[in-house]
Amino acid sequence: MPDRRKALLFLSFLVLLVLVAGWMVWPARMAMLERARYHLTIWQARSGQVLARQERDPSSFPPAPPALDGTRYDVVVVGGQPEGVAAAVSAARQGVKVLLVEKRDGLGGLFTYGWLNFIDMNYGPKQELLTRGTFLDFYRQVGGSVFDVAVAKKVFRDMVERYPNLALSLNTAFKEPIMEGGRITGIKAVREGQEITFYADRFIDATQDAVVAAAAGVPYTVGAEDMGEPERRQAVTLVFHLGNIDWGALEQAVKEGRIKDAKISDRAAWGFADVGAAYQPSTPRLRLRGLNIGRQNDGTILINALQIFGVDGLSEVSKAEAMELAQKELPAITAFLRERLPGFGGAKLLGAAPELYVRETRHIKALYQLDLNDVLFNRYFPDAIALGSYPVDVQATSPQDTGYVYGRPEVYSIPFRSLVPQGVDNLLVVGRSAGYTHLAAGSARVVPIGMATGDAAGVAAAYSLKVNKTFRDLAADRADIKEIQDLLVKAGAYLKDYQIKNPLENHWAFNGLKFVNRWGLIVAGYNNDWKLDAPVNQASFYYMTANALKRAAGRGDLVAAKAAVLKPYLQREPLTRGNAARLLLTYLGEDAAALDPAAAVARAAAKGLLPVDKTGSDPQGIVTGAEAYYATERLCALVGKI
């Protein structure tokens, strides 16, 4: 086995070397690079890890009973999203009897009914795939990070049907849980108009909106509610379908640089920000952003670009209205693309996805809420059950913004505790609605990470039955967590503590930086530019402190009361230390305008608002990011004591 691994590694790097050499001279280098990455990913995983294909023969497992009314299983998984498929398959691999309940007529959810056929990949520092297990199996079978929707639907179905101990009930809508105290004993569902009941000892909620958890009484927030802004949530998207595209013409235009910031391979094209920005929608509720174009096997394309604002993802009425609004816009968008893009002159609108791509609704409250700082500072938890590295990409939340990238992690982990909801003992929640804050979900919501959490939930469910412990008990026991981690790795998961050092951990303003990060007050971008040494202007400081008081201290009333007197700060002029002190003291109820700059600095420093021992006390000195973050955190701490 070691010799085989060495041979595979040598072959992988040899092929990569040849492909890179070709990339330097061959015009279609993006396509070549994409295929090279795909093959390298598969080879790396096979050579460095025990794969799930080395599991026990599934035919040796006692079959699960058919999904009839009143049937009992060991584990019931609700939701046929990719995360739900992973959870069900993972549990079935452990030999227990599983039921997967899905409201649609097939599996794959967002991928196959929302038509999101671009996969948001998660790679480590050496381009190693971080999300393996069931996701790697899917990725291998669909042929890479851009896939054909029909193929994906078949792959998911085949993955489930491989296990005789895994029963599937399609066209079955969850209705409500059957509760006994803090436990779910069964669920009621509706299939073909008839109510049916299923029972189990363990349940996994893999629905997009954590509907099982919510119905069972698990507390949750919606959108950015955990930041004090409950109405703020990411835009939804309708993916649409075009035919009669000359891909060669588009590829030639991109390679010749005729389309700014566009990239293309044999399966996908992306970028096109200027093209999207040039489109004038019929209503401010719609916007065409940069295009993600994924080819299907028949040569048609799917485009992920149309954003819809003001949609309540938990309301069927709101989603139906948004769907109608977007569908009416598609002919105009198609006509616009015919005029603007090479190869689109004869484009035909073939339709739209049957479901909207809803990025965010509920975030359940778990034993541990994964935070933005955990993500951006690459935290590895003792109870880690999945890894991720996707940028913290929070899409636009209103027509007034274009979305934010709050930073790019190297490798962070998802703790098992983030899958364990508060208040229910035998339920796990996986996918985008798990125990993540609004901002942490900007990264953790992506499907590969969700499938990795699904793998963990399936293994943990089976293990908990074996040792007769609740999920809460498992989360508190390091030995049990180690057993779950070992079982995950044996089943093909990838867990590794990269021990990534945080160079800012000992910086005097680090607590302030974590504070402004936590409340979404700064945007570090793809380069993780925290702007600690950059000068701050007056308007930025005003908005930073005002939003901090609203979000962290719940003092929107104080911000409104002081808005008039602080209006002069809405100028984008350099912020002096004296003016920063005056603003801070104003929020504490003092008549700061009567103080000269030096006296204001001295008074603010005495209250612990300014770190003069680190920055000096010159009232004419220009405030930098580090000082502003420190001051903002201290202001909120003091206001909370008023």
Residue, then its C-alpha position, 0 to 999 in steps of 0.5 A: m500500500p505505501d508503494r502504491r501511494k508513492a506511485l500515485l503521488f509521483l504520477s499526480f505531480l508528474v501529470l501536474l508538471v506536464l499540464v502546467a508546462g502546457w498551460m504556459v503555451w496552450p491558449a485553453r489554459m483555464a480548461m487545462l488547469e481546471r482538469a488538472r486540479y480535478h485529477l490532482t484532487i482525486w489522486q491526493a485523496r486516494s493516496g493519502q487517505v482511507l476512502a469510503r469505498q473500503e467500507r464493509d460490503p453494504s449487502s451485508f447490512p440487514p435491510a431497512p423496512p419500507a417507508l410505511d406508516g408507523t415504521r420504526y428506524d434507528v435514524v431518520v434524516v429529514g431533507g434530501q439536500p446534498e447534506g441530507v444525502a451525506a448524513a443518510v449515507s454516512a449513518a447507513r455505512q455504520g450499519v444502522k437502519v436509516l430513513l431519508v425523507e424528502k418533500r421533492d420527487g428527487l434528491g439534491g435540493l439546491f444543486t438539482y432543483g435550484w440548479l446551482n451547478f457551481i461547487d464552492m470548493n474548499y482547499g488547504p494551503k497545499q491545494e489539498l481538498l478539505t471536504r472529502g468523504t461523501f462529498l469527494d465521492f459526489y465530486r468524483q462522479v459528477g466530474g468536477s466543480v461544474f456539473d450537469v444537473a441531471v447527472a447530479k440527480k442520478v448520482f445522489r439517487d445511486m449513492v442512496e440506493r447502494y445501501p439496503n439499510l437505507a430507505l427513501s421516501l420521496n414526495t414526503a413533506f415533513k409536518e411536525p415532530i412528535m415530542e416527549g419532553g426534550r426528545i423527538t420520538g417520531i415525525k408526522a409527514v404527508r405523502e400523497g395527501q395522507e398523513i404518515t408517521f415514522y419513529a426513530d431514536r435519532f433524528i437529523d435535520a438536513t432541511q434548508d431552513a431547519v424546519v424540524a428543529a424550529a418545530a421542535g422548539v429549538p431557538y434560532t435567529v433569522g438572517a442578521e438578527d444576531m447582529g441586531e438587524p433581523e430584516r437583513r438577509q442575503a439576496v436570493t437568486l433565480v438561476f436561468h437556462l439558455g440555449n443556442i450558445d456559441w461557446g467557442a465564440l465566447e471563449q475566444a473573446v475571453k482569451e483575447g481580453r475583449i471582456k474585462d475580468a472574465k475567465i473561462s474553461d471548457r465547462a464554465a465561465w465567470g466574472f463579467a462584473d461590468v456586463g452585469a453592472a450595465y444591465q438596467p432592471s425594471t425594478p430596484r428589487l432586481r439586480l444582475r451581478g457578475l455572471n457564473i455560467g455553467r455548461q450542461n452536457d447538452g451544450t446549454i448553459l445555466i446562469n447564476a447572476l440574478q439577485i432578488f431583494g426583499v424576499d422572506g425565505l421562510s414565506e412561501v407567498s414571498k418566494a412565489e412573488a419573487m419567483e414571478l418577479a424574476q421570471k418576468e425579467l428573464p426575457a429582457i435579460t436574455a435580450f441584453l445578453r444577446e447584445r453584449l456577449p459574443g456567442f450569445g447572438g442567437a441565445k434562447l431562453l429555455g426556462a428557469a430553475p424550479e426553485l429559488y436559490v435562498r442563501e439564508t434563513r434560520h440559524i439555530k442556536a447550538l451548544y456552540q455558535l461558530d463565530l466569524n473570528d473562529v473562521l477568519f483566525n483559523r480555529y481548530f476545535p477539539d471536537a472538530i468534525a469538518l474543515g473549511s476554507y471558503p471566503v466569508d462571502v456575504q452576498a448583497t442584502s439590499p440594493q444599496d450594497t453589493g455584498y462583502v467579503y469579510g475575509r479569507p480563512e486558510v483552514y478552520s474547523i466546524p465543532f460538533r457542538s455547532l450541530v447540537p441544537q439547544g433544547v432537544d437531546n436527540l437531534l442534529v442539524v446540518g447544512r446552512s442552518a446549523g449553529y453559525t452566526h450570520l457572518a460565519a455562515g458566509s463561509a460555512r453555508v457552502v454545500p461541501i462543508g455542509m456535506a462534511t457536517g452531514d457525514a459527521a452527523g450520520v456517524a455520530a447518530a449511529y455511534s450515540l445509539k451504540v453507546n446509548k448517549t445523547f448528543r449533548d453527552l457526546a459533545a461533553d466527552r472528549a473520549d466519545i468525540k475522539e471515537i467519532q473523529d476516528l470513525l469519520v476518518k476511517a469513512g473517508a473524512y479529512l480532519k487535521d489540526y493545521q496549527i495555523k498561528n495567528p500573527l495578530e494574537n498578541h497585538w494590543a488591539f486584537n480584542g478590539l479587532k475581534f469585536v469589530n469583526r464579530w459585529g461586521l463593522i470592518v471588511a477585510g476582503y480576500n487579502n485579510d487587510w485589517k487596516l490596523d495601521a491605516p488612517v481612519n476618516q471621521a465618517s468611518f469612525y462615526y458609522m463604526t461606533a454608531n453601528a456598534l452601539k446599535r448592534a452590540a449594545g442595542r442602543g439605537d436610541l442613543v445613536a438617534a439622540k446624538a445624531a444631530v450633534l455628531k453630524p459634523y463627523l459625516q465628513r471624510e476628513p482625517l480623524t484626529r485623536g482630539n475629535a475621536a475623543r469628543l465623539l466618544l465622550t458625547y456618547l457618554g453624555e458629556d458636553a464634549a464640544a466645550l472641551d479643548p482637544a487635549a482635555a478631551v483626549a485626557r478625559a477619554a483616556a482616563k475612562g479607558l476609551l483611548p490607548v494613549d500608552k500605545t498610541g500617544s496622546d497628541p490630540q492632532g495625531i491621526v487615528t489608525g484602525a487599531e486605535a479605532y477598533y480599541a475605542t469602539e469596543r471600549l465605548c460599547a463596554l462603557v455604554g452597557k454599564i450606563 
